[in-house]
Amino acid sequence: MNYIEFDKEKLVNISYAKKRELLRCSRTGAFATTSLLRLNTRKYHGLFIVPQDKIDHERHILVSNLNESVVMNDMEFRLGIHQYKGGVIDPKGNKYMQRFVAEPVPTYYFRVGKFNFKSEILFLNNSDRLIIKYTILDDVESVSFQFQPLLAFRQIHNLTHKNDAANTGYEWCENGVKYCLYENYTPVYIQCSEEIFYEHRPVWYENFEYEEEIARGYDGHEDLLNPGKISVKLTNQVLYITLGTEPIATSTLPELYDQETKGHTNRSTYFNCLKNAAEQFIVKRNGKTEVIAGYPWFGRWGRDTFIALPGLTLALGKPELCKEIMDSMLQELQGGLFPNMGNGGANAYNSVDAPLWFFRTLQQYAGYTHTEKKIWAEYGEAMRSILNAYRDGALFNIKMLSNGLIYAGCEGKALTWMDAVVNGQPITPRTGCQVEINALWYNALCFASEMARHAKDHAFIDEWKDTIKGFPEIYKDTFWSKEKGWLADYVDGDYKNFQVRPNMLIATALPYSAISEKIRQLILKKCTEELLTNKGVRTLSPNDPDYKGYYEGDQATRDAAYHQGTCWPWLLIPFTNGMVAVHQKKAFPVLERILYDFESDIKEYGISTISEIYDGAPPHKANGCISQAWSVAALLYMKWVLENGKTL
């Protein structure tokens, strides 16, 4: 039996199968995602989703679905499955599904009467192209496949509706047709390995219903354009159909398909699934190599990139890839800050921690590659510019106080990773001196001075030595409460917020720590008792009156819980580092238990990957994005630590 396999009983169970989702990606940023039974339940679901560089650099759904049918002996059997307004499902093509397996590529086995065939889906690694391979498993005299493309041509966050602006025309291409609904879009070419018959008859299919969007408090209805019907009569046992943004010589499809299936990471084990998931976050496009924060709705985020990088690259023996991504991010460093989110000139620089996580990633890269003596020559200028910007003052009131602490925040902004905003007001603004920001700041100063020392840059060392020397005492006086036994989450003037949150974990996890080992022990004990779960670390203690145990409801309700108790797997990275720093190998049994407890999640929610968040309350249901970079990175990092007996 395959590691990831679902039988007919699961596939015909609509309520079961629609709660499990598939994701397949190219390394160009294109991807496909839908539910296990191929029913689109989100506006983010689609068969061919491609970045549109001429529009906004965002991902756009070009083709939602192919709406397949198989015709035997003049009888049509519809393989698609759609939900329309009011919860009406038609057709119910999942009744023909016999089995799904994830290897060697995602494969569905179908039976129509006594006729058996399989459908395999493959995204090419280095181009915006999807290939679906149909293989006939029985001898039959006459079989045809029909495809009615359902076109969207809209950004993933939006919905489309019937309109007169859409170009409903088409053009012929080799064994296929070309569509482009709106100006500036890349066209989509739908081509087959066999000669096609095409009937052009544009019609809008109205009121598709995406129940996951409705549950999340959004509009969940849209219309899709079907421009016509593509029919292919099979002359042999195998048929290929491809979707691309450029035409292709269809005779090359069999060889291209076979080449692409070689050398990929099989989803044959738990950790192979994690490795495969890690690869899907890496996107190379327009001369840059970047990390997608999460599928299906997040793009490139600066903070997430640097936190995830060690797990996605170094833990997999890919230091060159780590450097490539850091160098791509450095191209967008402005005023000492990295983009928090956005791309293509629409960047938002509202992240106080992304530059400090860059220092931490560079520190881990240097240690992994043993290149400490070379780091200052290549990255010293960038490091110096960030530190100077924080000292002299950056956007959003980010500045170094006279005592050396970093202060950040202004009205209506949430600059740390706890960034949920409802009705223009941050849920956790944390304006002031934040516990993890200042821990990261001290680590960055010490690491930069260490690298400068290797390069004999005495001027830099002298410039910062007094700040570094006095920092631990100031940090302790500012954040530590001997009476409570843990660190304040943030301090603003005379106000100190002592809610039990995981941000203080980061202070235990850094090579240059501003706190004593005894304080680190107490913090880890507190976080283990009140925040740690088998699915990550809660963002707020259940003992707090502000605690929200479930992430559900409309956006405002969900955002109110996002950092108020919701559990995050990525926080296992600082937890792992802190535990190993304080308890050494005695921490390993705890870490190993947590790591392997995630294996059951591989067949839930996002199949063969790890989700963004989990409910803080048991049973800790998976939630948020179905596949999150720093969640996957956390588990790969934990595995590396356990195997190597040390942290990065």
FENPERA-V445314 format. One record per backbone hydrogen bond with DSSP energy under -0.5 kcal/mol. CO is the residue of the C=O (numbers start at 1). NH is the residue of the N-H. E is the energy in kcal/mol with one decimal. If there is no record, write none. Layout:
BEGIN
{{CO;NH;E} {CO;NH;E}}
END
This chain:
BEGIN
{{3;5;-0.6} {4;102;-1.8} {6;100;-2.5} {7;10;-0.7} {7;11;-2.0} {8;12;-2.4} {12;14;-1.3} {13;16;-0.5} {13;17;-2.8} {14;18;-2.3} {16;19;-1.0} {17;20;-1.3} {17;36;-1.2} {20;36;-3.1} {21;607;-2.8} {22;34;-1.2} {24;32;-2.8} {26;29;-0.5} {27;284;-3.6} {30;26;-2.7} {31;49;-2.1} {32;24;-2.5} {33;46;-2.2} {34;22;-3.3} {35;38;-2.2} {38;40;-0.6} {39;35;-0.7} {39;41;-0.6} {41;212;-2.0} {41;213;-0.8} {42;45;-1.2} {46;33;-2.4} {48;62;-2.5} {48;63;-1.4} {49;31;-2.2} {50;60;-2.0} {51;53;-0.7} {52;55;-1.1} {52;56;-1.6} {52;57;-2.6} {58;52;-2.5} {59;156;-2.1} {60;50;-2.7} {60;62;-0.8} {61;153;-1.2} {61;154;-1.5} {62;64;-0.5} {62;152;-1.9} {63;47;-1.5} {63;48;-2.1} {65;150;-3.0} {66;148;-2.0} {67;148;-0.9} {68;79;-2.1} {68;80;-1.0} {69;146;-2.6} {70;72;-0.5} {70;77;-2.7} {71;144;-2.1} {72;75;-2.2} {75;72;-2.5} {76;78;-0.5} {77;70;-2.4} {77;79;-0.5} {80;93;-2.4} {82;90;-2.2} {83;209;-3.5} {84;87;-1.4} {84;88;-1.0} {88;84;-3.8} {88;90;-0.6} {91;82;-0.9} {92;95;-1.9} {93;96;-2.0} {94;97;-1.4} {96;111;-2.3} {98;8;-0.9} {99;109;-2.8} {100;6;-2.5} {101;107;-3.0} {106;121;-2.0} {107;101;-2.2} {108;119;-2.7} {109;98;-3.8} {109;99;-1.2} {110;117;-1.9} {111;113;-0.6} {112;115;-2.2} {114;116;-0.5} {115;112;-3.1} {116;137;-2.6} {116;138;-0.6} {117;110;-3.3} {118;135;-2.3} {119;108;-2.7} {120;133;-2.7} {122;124;-0.5} {122;131;-3.2} {124;127;-0.5} {125;27;-3.5} {127;129;-2.1} {128;245;-1.1} {129;124;-2.7} {130;243;-2.4} {131;122;-2.5} {132;134;-0.5} {132;241;-2.4} {133;120;-2.5} {134;239;-2.6} {135;118;-2.1} {138;140;-0.6} {142;73;-0.7} {143;234;-2.4} {144;71;-3.2} {145;232;-2.6} {146;69;-2.0} {147;149;-0.6} {147;230;-3.1} {149;151;-0.7} {150;64;-2.8} {150;65;-1.1} {151;225;-2.1} {154;61;-2.6} {155;158;-1.8} {160;223;-2.4} {166;168;-1.0} {171;178;-2.7} {173;176;-2.1} {175;192;-2.3} {176;173;-2.2} {177;190;-2.8} {178;171;-1.5} {179;188;-2.6} {181;167;-2.6} {182;185;-1.3} {188;179;-2.3} {188;190;-0.5} {189;191;-0.6} {189;244;-1.8} {190;177;-1.9} {191;242;-3.0} {197;231;-3.1} {198;200;-0.6} {199;201;-0.7} {199;229;-2.6} {203;205;-0.5} {203;226;-3.0} {204;206;-0.6} {205;224;-2.6} {207;85;-2.0} {208;222;-1.7} {209;211;-0.7} {210;213;-0.7} {210;214;-1.6} {211;215;-2.3} {212;216;-1.2} {213;218;-2.9} {214;217;-1.5} {216;555;-0.6} {220;210;-3.1} {222;208;-2.8} {224;205;-3.3} {224;226;-0.5} {225;151;-3.2} {225;227;-0.7} {226;203;-2.3} {227;201;-1.3} {229;199;-2.5} {229;231;-0.5} {230;147;-2.8} {231;197;-2.8} {232;145;-2.5} {232;234;-0.6} {237;136;-3.4} {239;134;-3.5} {240;193;-2.3} {241;132;-3.0} {242;191;-2.2} {243;130;-2.7} {244;189;-3.4} {248;250;-0.8} {249;252;-2.2} {250;253;-1.3} {252;256;-2.7} {253;257;-2.8} {254;258;-2.2} {255;259;-2.4} {256;260;-2.1} {257;261;-1.4} {258;262;-0.6} {259;262;-0.9} {261;264;-0.6} {264;266;-0.6} {266;268;-0.8} {269;273;-2.0} {270;274;-1.7} {271;275;-2.3} {272;276;-2.7} {273;277;-2.6} {274;278;-2.4} {275;279;-1.9} {276;280;-1.3} {277;281;-0.6} {278;281;-1.1} {279;282;-1.0} {281;283;-0.5} {281;292;-2.8} {283;285;-0.6} {283;290;-3.0} {285;288;-1.7} {288;285;-2.2} {288;290;-0.5} {290;283;-2.9} {290;292;-0.5} {291;301;-0.6} {293;629;-2.7} {294;298;-1.2} {295;626;-0.7} {295;627;-1.6} {299;293;-3.1} {301;305;-2.1} {302;306;-1.9} {303;307;-2.1} {304;308;-2.5} {305;309;-2.0} {306;310;-0.6} {308;311;-0.6} {308;312;-2.3} {309;313;-2.3} {309;314;-0.7} {310;315;-2.7} {313;316;-1.1} {313;318;-2.6} {314;317;-1.9} {318;322;-1.7} {319;323;-2.3} {320;324;-2.2} {321;325;-2.1} {322;326;-2.2} {323;327;-2.7} {324;328;-1.7} {325;329;-2.2} {326;330;-2.1} {327;331;-0.8} {328;331;-0.7} {329;332;-1.9} {330;333;-1.4} {334;337;-2.2} {337;334;-2.7} {339;302;-0.8} {340;302;-1.0} {341;348;-2.7} {343;346;-1.2} {348;340;-3.8} {348;341;-1.2} {349;351;-1.2} {353;357;-2.5} {354;358;-1.7} {355;359;-1.4} {356;360;-1.6} {357;361;-2.6} {358;362;-2.8} {359;363;-2.4} {360;364;-2.0} {361;365;-2.7} {362;366;-2.7} {363;367;-2.0} {364;368;-2.4} {365;369;-2.5} {366;370;-1.0} {366;371;-1.7} {371;374;-2.1} {371;375;-1.2} {372;376;-0.6} {374;378;-1.4} {375;379;-3.4} {376;380;-1.9} {379;383;-2.6} {380;384;-2.8} {381;385;-2.2} {382;386;-1.9} {383;387;-2.2} {384;388;-2.6} {385;389;-1.9} {386;390;-2.2} {387;391;-2.1} {388;392;-3.0} {389;393;-2.0} {390;400;-1.0} {391;400;-0.5} {394;397;-0.6} {394;398;-0.8} {395;398;-1.1} {396;409;-1.7} {397;399;-0.6} {398;394;-3.1} {399;401;-0.5} {399;407;-3.2} {401;404;-2.1} {405;401;-3.4} {407;399;-2.6} {408;432;-2.4} {410;413;-1.9} {415;352;-2.0} {415;353;-0.7} {417;419;-1.7} {420;427;-2.6} {420;428;-0.6} {422;425;-1.8} {425;422;-2.7} {426;429;-0.5} {432;408;-2.3} {432;434;-0.7} {433;491;-2.1} {434;438;-2.1} {435;439;-1.3} {436;440;-2.6} {437;441;-2.3} {438;442;-2.1} {439;443;-2.0} {440;444;-2.4} {441;445;-2.5} {442;446;-2.4} {443;447;-2.6} {444;448;-2.7} {445;449;-2.2} {446;450;-2.1} {447;451;-2.5} {448;452;-2.5} {449;453;-2.0} {450;454;-1.6} {451;455;-1.4} {452;457;-2.9} {453;456;-1.0} {456;458;-1.5} {457;461;-1.7} {458;462;-2.7} {459;463;-1.8} {460;464;-1.3} {461;465;-1.4} {464;468;-2.3} {465;469;-2.5} {466;470;-1.9} {467;471;-0.8} {468;471;-0.7} {468;472;-0.6} {470;474;-1.6} {471;475;-3.1} {472;476;-2.5} {473;477;-2.5} {474;478;-2.0} {475;479;-2.6} {476;480;-2.0} {479;488;-2.5} {481;485;-3.1} {481;486;-0.7} {486;481;-1.2} {489;435;-2.6} {490;497;-2.7} {491;433;-3.3} {492;495;-2.0} {495;492;-2.5} {496;498;-0.7} {497;489;-3.2} {497;490;-0.9} {499;501;-1.2} {500;541;-1.4} {501;504;-0.7} {502;505;-1.9} {502;506;-0.6} {503;506;-1.0} {503;507;-0.5} {504;507;-0.6} {504;508;-0.6} {505;508;-1.4} {505;509;-0.6} {506;509;-0.8} {511;513;-0.8} {516;520;-2.1} {517;521;-2.5} {518;522;-1.9} {519;523;-2.3} {520;524;-2.6} {521;525;-2.2} {522;526;-2.3} {523;527;-2.7} {524;528;-2.3} {525;529;-2.2} {526;530;-2.2} {527;531;-2.2} {527;532;-2.2} {530;542;-0.7} {531;538;-2.9} {533;536;-1.1} {536;533;-2.8} {537;568;-2.3} {541;544;-1.9} {544;547;-1.8} {549;616;-0.5} {549;617;-2.5} {550;552;-0.9} {554;558;-2.9} {555;559;-3.2} {556;560;-1.6} {557;561;-0.6} {558;561;-1.3} {558;562;-1.3} {559;563;-0.5} {561;564;-1.4} {561;566;-1.4} {564;548;-3.5} {566;539;-1.1} {567;614;-2.4} {568;537;-1.9} {568;571;-0.8} {569;572;-2.3} {570;573;-2.2} {571;575;-1.8} {572;576;-2.5} {573;577;-2.3} {574;578;-2.8} {575;579;-2.7} {576;580;-2.4} {577;581;-2.2} {578;582;-1.9} {579;583;-3.3} {580;584;-1.6} {583;586;-1.7} {584;587;-1.9} {585;588;-1.1} {587;591;-2.0} {588;592;-3.1} {589;593;-2.0} {590;594;-1.9} {591;595;-2.6} {592;596;-2.3} {593;597;-1.2} {594;598;-0.8} {595;598;-0.9} {596;599;-1.1} {597;600;-0.6} {598;601;-1.6} {599;602;-1.5} {600;603;-1.0} {601;604;-1.8} {602;608;-3.3} {605;21;-4.2} {605;607;-0.8} {606;609;-1.6} {610;628;-2.3} {612;569;-0.5} {613;623;-2.6} {614;567;-2.9} {617;620;-2.2} {621;615;-2.2} {623;612;-0.5} {623;613;-1.8} {625;612;-2.3} {627;295;-2.7} {628;632;-2.2} {629;633;-2.7} {630;634;-1.5} {631;635;-1.4} {632;636;-2.1} {633;637;-2.5} {634;638;-2.4} {635;639;-2.2} {636;640;-2.0} {637;641;-2.5} {638;642;-2.4} {639;643;-2.2} {640;644;-2.3} {641;645;-1.8} {641;646;-0.7}}
END
